[in-house]
Amino acid sequence: MQSWKRNLWVLWIGVFFTAASFSMVIPFLPIFLLQIGVHEHTEMWSGLLFSSAFFAGAVAAPFWGRVADQYGRKPMIVRAGIVLFFIYTLMAFVTNPYQILVLRILQGLLSGFIPGAIALIGTNTPNEKVGYALSLISTASASGTIIGPLLGGGIAHLVGNRWAFASAGSIVLIATLLIIFWVKEENFTPNKERGSVRKDLKIAWSNRPFMFVLLLLVVTSCSVMTIEPVLPLYIVKLGGSSENASLIAGIVFSLPGIASAIFAPYWGKWADKVGFHRVLFIGLLGGGIGMLAHIIFSQIWGFSIIRFAFGVFFCAVYPALNGLVVTSTESDFRGRAFGLSQTANQIGGMIGPILGGFIGGIFPVQLVFIVTGVLLLGATTMAYWNTNLHKRTKKIKAVS
């Protein structure tokens, strides 16, 4: 098997396990807060816990991106995996929200497993296969997201959330061991140039198509994460408060991931043919309309169908954005480019939960879905402008 194919499949398994461990823990934080006695301002606490890791990650990602360009992407993946193992394991022993907050901040500062895997795939895959490879990695994340809530909800239902957290730590350790023994990063030239994050930002600023991708990442991540603090509680309310709350939430959480696992490879193959810009536009448009449609249904079955339909379109978005990071930057800047894209992703992920928690704590939850849908449609408009910018840039290069 060719090296890039072996890396792709091993990283697929690693990302699958890591995404599963993440979704075993994170979607159930709002419910876990209730179980440890946080009955006041639960939505706002939930928003703070979601946002804290993203804020820390936004600060740390450019640094880790530069380290990755100097020492390789594989060491960064291994480092992140070991950190996640300890953090998830310690989550099993928390007794108050302040301890969760500290662990979430450490997670943001020190992790980055899946972004590292994406960066390694983006730099060690033939150009004509990048779209397919990135979409395949997206299916790993989606499949893990499917299994995670089901597994986490099932474990929480049987023995409690604490054991679910401990199990997540063990799963991510397995993923890390796979990377250590089976992944080889062959297409890597260490960047020995002394620099700084400020210099990297100047290089990125001079690259207008890349800056547009970063802006799209901020808006898209913000829009999606807006609903995260309120969605578990809303699903429980639709399904009826019962002892099966975690299990019901886990099943509904899994539906967009199921759609992604089925449809993402088709989006990736189409992106290799028609380009990432067109696929991104269609994915954002369908996602925005699908998000607005969430407010139509007040029964759990109709809501579940809309969640699946949303996943069919939105699964095209992040692989397309990662593909645009690859195509808009030079190979020796790629690690730093993915570091900056991770920062953009984390900034959006930081703002979104705060916004969603604030809106959900004061207004009806339906308003959160409306705000999220409007943000995604705004990102659709930006993607259309970025497509035109890309076309003009290509024409200028062709003339010169």
Helices and strands as residue ranges (DSSP letters): H 3-25, G 26-28, H 29-35, H 42-71, H 73-91, H 97-110, H 113-123, G 127-129, H 130-159, H 161-182, H 197-205, H 208-225, H 231-239, H 245-274, H 276-292, G 293-296, H 300-314, H 317-327, G 331-333, H 334-362, H 366-399
